[in-house]
Amino acid sequence: MNSQQPIASQEEHRVLKFRPRTGTRPPDRAYHAEQRPVGDAKEQPGDLSRYEQPRSEPDDFRQRMLANVAAFAFTVALTAVGIWLAMSIADLRNTQDCVLMGRRDCARISTPHF
């Protein structure tokens, strides 16, 4: 078998010097003079009042709470079903492993407690 080594040139093994940025902010390449926002530049950054719309009716907190309770009950039920399914699969796997090992006493026999 013929193995060939790749030919390495001097440009492949060049080390570049790291030059940290000295400016405090990046250059404004993305904005042009006509694209800059018009108005007060010192506007509050967290103020969302300009996006608010008047509501025709007030919030129905009872409906919201009922929806939250229903969502919580659904989540609990889904979690319980998932845990039951995982336990059933683990029990089935243990029984199957027992049978595949050739053992004959794999079935569970429940006895009533007196």
Secondary structure, DSSP 8 states (H G I E B T S, - for coil): ---------GGGG---------SSS----S--TTTS--S-TT--TT--GGG----SS---HHHHHHHHHHHHHHHHHHHHHHHHHHHHHHHHHHHHHHHHTT-S--S-------
